[in-house]
């Protein structure tokens, strides 16, 4: 049997500022997950930390523990890898006042 995998675009061309998060994705069938967060335009202000969040229902979120530096330049890419998680996944961050970044977030899942 061939392994199953999928790539999902979960945030496309969104300008993130303040509290920001990707769309949630149901991934309970997967054994591995990799998020790629790419800056589509030059970020404004300091690049914050981002983190992975998990949820039992896609509505109530907790930090999973994985953190990463958000991209600090145009076409910069941040990566977060997971191999133990629940059913729902997303990435989130918090930008300081005046800071922002236009992002493309993809999620790559493998069974």
Protein Blocks (a to p, Z undefined) as FASTA:
>chain_A
ZZddddddfbghiacehjdddddddfklpmbdcdddddfbdcehjdddddddddfkopac
cdfhiacdddfbehiacddddfbdcfbdcddddddehiacdddddddddZZ
